[in-house]
Every structure is written in C-alpha cells, then in structure tokens.
Amino acid sequence: MALPLLPGNSFNRNLGKEKFHKSQHFDYANGIPMLVGEEKPGIGGEPLLGQKLKPKQSIFPRGIGSDAPSWVAFDKQVLSFESYFQEAVQEKREEQYRIRCCKIYFYLEDDTIQVVEPEVTNSGIPQGTILRRHRVPLPPPNDDQFYTIEHFNIGKEVVFYSRKFMIINCDTFTRNFLRKMGVRLNPPVSIPDDPYGVLRKKMLEGMQPLRPYERFDTLKQFLNHDPEVLRFYCFWDDTASMFGDPRELILHYFLSDDTIEIREVIGPNAGKDAVPVFLHRNKLPKNGPIKLHKPGEVTARTVLNVFGPMGHGGRYILDSLKTGALHQEFYKDCDLRIGAVIDAWGRKIVLCDCDEFTKAYYKAKYGIEDFTPVRYKAPPPPKIEKQIPPYNGFGLEEDSLCSCLSLLPKPPQRDFKKFLEKDRQGLDSNVLRFLGKLITDIPVNKERKFIISYFLSDDTITVFEPPQRNSGVLGGKFLERNRIKKPGQEVFKSEPSEYYKAEDLFVGARVCFHEHWFLLVDADEYAFRYMEQHASEFCMADIGSILNKLKTIANSKSQEIKQFLVANDPGHTGMITYDLFRDLLVKVSDRKLSEHEIMTVGRYYSVRETPEMNINFLLVVAQEQLRKRGFDSFAKLSDAFVHEDRERSGFLPLLEAKIICKAFKIPLADDLLRTILARYEDGQGKVDYNKFITGLNWVDGPIPTFSTLQMPIQYESNWSGESTTPAVKNINYSALVEDIFGNQD
C-alpha cells in the first residue's frame, strides 16, 4: 500500500537509483514521425505505466547458485533433446513421407539453438548440421521474440523456420537441470515407424550370405611383421636331369602372411635365361598334391544341415570341428633351418645359409645358437697371380705397365686427389726446400751450393744452383723437375722402382741424384715447420720419439751432461747457446742423432724473442682494407660504442667491442681485428674505443704508408741458402733436463 499523499509523506523516487538512461521511443520512418519503442522501458530501465515487458533471455530463479552472469555460470553447459521431423516425399512409390531423427542442442549461456542430424550409412541424404547455432525466433506472429528454456519439454512441438520438430526425449543432464528449474517433464514419446526404413531393414537382412562367414584375424600378424623377411641361401642339385646342373637359390619367407618366394641366382655368362622368379610368392605345401581336388573340396568351413526354406530366412548349422575340411600342411618358420631339405613342388632344396636378420630372429624366438653353413660349393681354385713383364725401356715405367693392363694402352693416371690437397694454396706452397752440397773430392765443387726443392703435390724434385761471384761456375738450373729413382736398382725389372719420398729428405741426409751425391746441410723455415706439424710422417721431426732416444742415451751419461752444463753456465741462468748445445748432443749421442733431430730439439727448447708488431703498420693495413671496401661509417660506430658505455668512461669490455664490430660488419680479417683491439686494451680487459676508432678512421686521420716501412720486405721465394740471422740462438736447457731426468735442483 502506498502512503497517503500528505505533507511529509512524499519521497523522492530517484533516491538510490544508479541508472538514468532513457530509451528512444520516437523515430522517423519514411519521413513520418512515429512511435517505435512500444516495448522499450523508461528511465533507468523501469517499465512505463501500464507496460509489461517480455523477457529477452531465459529467466532463472534468483537466489539459486552464484550471482555470476549467465555466460559465466552456464559456460559449456548444453541441454540435449532428441526429436524428429516428418519430411514429405513427392512422386515416389516406395515412400510418401520420411521420418528423420535429429538432436536439438540448447546452449544455456546465450539461448542459442543448434540442430544436428546424425549420419546414417548409405542414406543418400545430406546429413549433419541442419540448423547452425544462433538464436531462433518464435513463429509468427511472435517472431519478435526468441526461444527460451521455457519453450522446451518432452512431447512438445517446436517450430524452427516453418519446420516442426517433435521432442521425444532428453539426456540425464537435461532432465536433472529442468527438474531443478521446477519444470515438470512429460514421459518420453516413441518415434513413429518409417515405412521406407522398415523396407530397407528387411532388404539388408535378406542380403546375408548363404554360406556362413568365419573371420580369420590376420591383421595383427600383418601389422607386426609386415617389413620382416627371412632369407635363406639354398642349393638345388639338378644334375640328374638332362642338361641339368647345380643351381643356387635364395628363399624368402615373409613373416606377415607365412608365404614363400624363391629366386634363382644366375651368374654372368651362365648361358641361362634370366628368369626373375623361380617360385612365385605363395604358401608352400609340405607335400605337393598328387591329383587335382574337386570343386568345393578345399574349403575352410563346411555346413552340416540347413533348416527352413531355401534362400532368405533359412538357418545353417556349421561344422565347428571341421570334420569335412581338407587339411593341408604348409611350411612355417619352424620348419626352416640350416641343413633342412624342403620339397618345393617335387624339387628337393637344401637350406645352406641365412643372413644376419634371420639368425637374430631364430636366436630370439627359438633359442638356436648353431648357424654353421652347409658347404655346397667346391673350393675356388687358387687365384693365378698376375705376372707383369719387365720394363722394356720405352718411355716411363708407368707407360710400359699401362700397355700390359689393357689391349688399348691408356696414359697413366696421376694421383689427382693428392695433387688437390698438396698443391699451392695461397701462401702455403707445399714445397720443401733444402740446402745441399756436393760430396766430391774436387776442390771447385766443394764450395758449390744447391737449392733442392721437393714438391709434395707430385713427389717431384728440382735442383737449382744459385750463382756465386768469382766461383767459375755460371749457376742456374741444375736438374729438371722430375721424379728421381733411388740408386742401386735394376733398370729392366717387373717390380716398380722406388723413388725418393718426402721422408727421405732431411738435414744430414745423403741423397744421390743421377750419380751426383748431395749432403743436405740446411732447410728453410717452411720445411722445418711443415715437418714438425706432420711429425707422424717425418720421424726426424717427431719431438716425442727424439726425447725417448735422448732418455736412453742420457741415463748412462747424466754426470757428464751435468758437468758440461755447469761449466758452460756459471751464472745458472738455465740457458746456453745453440752451438754449445749442439756440441753436447753430438758428443753424448755418439752420432746416433742426426743433424735434423738435433735441430728439432733445439727449435723445440729455443728461447725466441717474438718481435712486437708495429701498431702503425697494423693500422695502415686496416685502413687500406677499409678504404678499398668503402667502409666509412665511423660516426655511427662511435655512437654505438657510446650507447653501450653506460658509465661514459671511454672503455668497454673486449667481448662487447668485438660484438659491436661484428654488428657493423667491419671488413677486416678476424686475426687483424683481434690484434688491433688487443693493442688498445688496458690491464683490466677493457678497450679504449675512442683511440680504436681514431686509428681505423682513414677519412679523418689517414696514416702515411712510408712511415711504417722500416726495412725492405724479403719474400721467402728468394731464399738462396745464404746464412741469415739464426732463428735459434739460445736453448732453455733447464726445461730439456726436466723432461729427461725429471724435476731436479
């Protein structure tokens, strides 16, 4: 009841109201003003006087469940109804109408509806989703409203776009949900019979096979053993028949279906037709049939009796014991073993050997360990050794050999792989050069020097004599580049001659080149370094084997070695000159160490002063490369360094400086870039990037080239064997003594 309209009894209705929005009730339609909001609420969503608003969504009871919105509370909750609709069929004698079953899904979160018809095999009707998910309007004249949960119940008919659906049942979740909503559910309704469906069911029942079908499950065996095949090497003796001979066969047993295939091994020039298959793949019976079987005799199942009329509707009794079936025995994997004899349609085949997979299979399944093969071949005759006739004196020995290998002589092939590996590659020449002197009693020839070059790419040797002033000898090329035979070999022989190899040349070696004996007294730096890097090929440069020799020699003369070192190093510096060191090893070893081995030890324990590279020379090389590549982004490079320097100290760690240089793709070699960065590094591992950029900046601060050249460049190709500044001056004998005798005071 409302309070009487008296002074003091009237209240402001807007107290506590939060929504004050207004609905638009008037609008223009075709230029005519008219009322368009008959069902729209008033201010704040409150109905107007005398207005009854119809709910737009399903209304659920208040106070039950959570206060969350419907799209959260009922997420993924769907009501399922079973229904059917009747479809008329025109101009067809078999059926006048068709009953089609379907399911209606009602989504509680947004009141959307979806209709799906389950697919029926061989129906010939497009089935699946009949009505896509959306809000379905009510039939006219209430088409301005939509279906809600109140419109669904069992036994109720709903109309979706002029198609009537009869709801006959629902699932358990739908039943419980509607009961909680207070809806009284009707009992389930049965589906009327479909005349054509009944007729089709009778036709399917009448299409059963007259002979009962027994299923044999062979799929499991096929899936487990499809790619697995057992292989046996067999032998069939066919010498008893006319023009017969022994035959080699290969038997394949397929584990997927227990079938056997036999192929014949036909060698080259056997005089037989190349038959692809000796026995086609099939099950092989143990005993070949003597006569042909009658039709229907070979069957898996037999029928004992027939009840009822012939044709449709009859019943059959099967012979479960298979008393009338013809049993045949086929070869299985258990029947195959090495040494067994199988009957392949009257041909006795002996299994002689098998492959590794077959051995592993029988070992794992049957525990067989003995796989001794059966010998069925005569031992091969001894191989006749090929005799090569002696060298005939025409051309090279390789030319004479090629004329014996084939009817049409071919030129000898060079070792092309070795040529590619050992040919000149950049600054790596792969040429070993030694300084040699003639071993002779002629005084004039004793002073002559020769440069002996050995080419690793094709094992050829050339000898060059550097010209000497007032020597009486012109000098020049002494021996043409060619392979040189070792002395003392017969000329006309069948065996190939021995030529000088790279390991035959070392300092102190005596070699004979066409009756001229040379003593190798020195080698260039590249030869020493190459032989030390490939110590496995050059025993004279293997420091490990040389130290083992020194240990055996020095154990008996340790006192003499210590006295010599103490006498020649009174200051106990641990170093002596190379000449004294050489005299010591020559005296101690009693000529058991060659000159090259002594030089290898001296080079290994030498005290070398590494010349420090001039930073200006490095910067000139770097600026020249940057100028040729057109790199001038020094301002951006400086900004990048400053950006990474958070403390503005002018220094960055070496790793970060390398990363920035790599990011800018500075066109410098990695070793050159690392060397320049190391020169601008302080003691704490940081780089002064301002000086680094200034040194590389060829635009603003170019460095003149002539200021960096201190001495003329001497190329290694001009090495003439003259004595230069020795690379080894002093020897750290303390390290050598420690390696030989151990740590001693």
Disulfide bonds with the S-S distance in Angstrom:
none
